[in-house]
Amino acid sequence: YKNPHYASGRTTMVHLFEWKWDDIAAECERFLGPRGFGGIQISPPNENLVIWSRQRPWWERYQPISYRLVTRSGNEAQFTSMVRRCNDVGVRIYVDAIINHMTGTWNENTGTGGSTANFGQWSYPSVPYGRNDFNFPHCVISGNDYGCCPDRVRNCELSGLKDLNQGTEYVRTQIVNYMNHLISLGVAGFRIDAAKHMWPGDLRVIFDRLNNLNTAHGFPSGARPYIYQEVIDLGGEAISRDEYTPLAAVTEFKYGMELSRCFQRNNQLRWLHNWGVGWGLLASNDALNFIDNHDNQRGHGAGGSILTHKQAKQYKGAIAFMLAHPHGWPQLMSSFGFSDTEAGPPMDNSGNIVSPSINSDNTCGNGWICEHRWRQIYSMVAFRNRVGSTAVTNWWDNGGNQIAFCRGNQGFVAFNNDYWDLNQTLQTCLPAGTYCDVISGEKSGNNCTGKRITVGSDGRASISLGSNDYDMVLAIHAGTESRL
Ligand code: AAO
């Protein structure tokens, strides 16, 4: 369950938060496929409660009302077409699976596909689920429970969401049928929402009943779905991520928290020389890494001071470090703009999601941020694909916030997060030649639109990163996209 089954040479997925299926299919063909992205985490595809009383917040999609594939992102036909079109261009689809609970607490009772529910009676006729399928006695998780009481975290309700009992054969069967339906349509795996709130033993039974990936979508025979479980573990709680790594991969929330501290100048970059398990991170293959996610970029979940697109220079620095460093499997966030932390995606008066527009410089409009279309970010996806699984070599730092390192004679990257300029002749591991920095610009014909770096026959190169430069990163790599 720990292999994402990316197409050959691909390494990185992006969360296209709240995108419509038709728009994702187009994005696979026009951008993600050609640019070497490995996959996409999509928003939950199953029917959710419509919450007009809160102006259709983003979080209504975490309130399941049935397992029918009909949401604001599209219907089953559109979903099916999206998966086919993305797999055809080498981009995998990972589903955000909400299997811990069903909707709760709001006055509305109608779903995005017209199904109804009566949460007060634990009644969800479109599955169907009834009272016997939920944990009793009824209780709701409080903040203190995380420190003391694993049984309450797993058997009580998260935020008043009706808590399914995955210990029963009937509930397991409904969940497995839902996930196997998605596998039959060609998805490559799942994010398991709120995994901390389910018993590992129950999850193991569910995972082991999943079918192999669909060979008609290009997966090798016998391939198991990639599974990453959402377990927030920053330490000090009764439930640990280590209870879940024997099952499948786990979201590594320490990753973005620590790198955010570093790139916000609350910790020095030089300490990153042993980034990885030396920092208390999960083992590389167990870790789904990211800087921000859809929760903590807006103060939900493990909130705190996480870097987001709103602090663009620091954010691009942290993302570049994540993509340049070999630890774990990276995931990028792709957001819509917001000031209200509850607000849903750009929508019209009827609640229909408005598609992103695409500007001539590759960026998005209509309220979409599309971090994955920022040159400094997609160029580092290509960098990561190029350097593969090679180790970090030639580490250099100035004893503060200027660092540089190399990867496998293929790529070199430098960072300056100090208040003064970096001007150094540094040992790269690259073959002699002229390279275009892929952060300040790109190769264009026989020229660089940004910085041009000459690596001598001794492997050394003169590197400059001004403290006032637009970006704090410089990256060069072998390959036609970067070498003159
Ligand atoms: C909405 C309304 C609620 C209403 C509810 C029911 O907002 O007022 O009661 O509907 O009608 C999302 C939103 C929720 C929303 C929900 C359903 O975030 O606001 O509720 O949809 O519409 C916990 C879980 C984690 C979860 C996270 C949000 O463990 O699984 O809360 N994330 C996922 C999704 C998320 C979604 C759901 C789950 C539900 O990604 O989008 O909710 O499907 C500690 C624990 C964490 C815990 C947090 C929650 O974290 O460790 O496990 O996350 O508390 O507060 C420091 C600590 C850190 C701590 C944190 C907060 O950072 O280091 O450990 O403080 O105390």
Residues whose N, C-alpha, C, O or C-beta is under 5 A from the ligand:
A	BS01	AAO	W59 E60 Y62 Q63 G104 T105 W106 Y146 S159 G160 L161 D193 A194 K196 E230 I232 L234 D295 H300 G301 A302 G303 G304
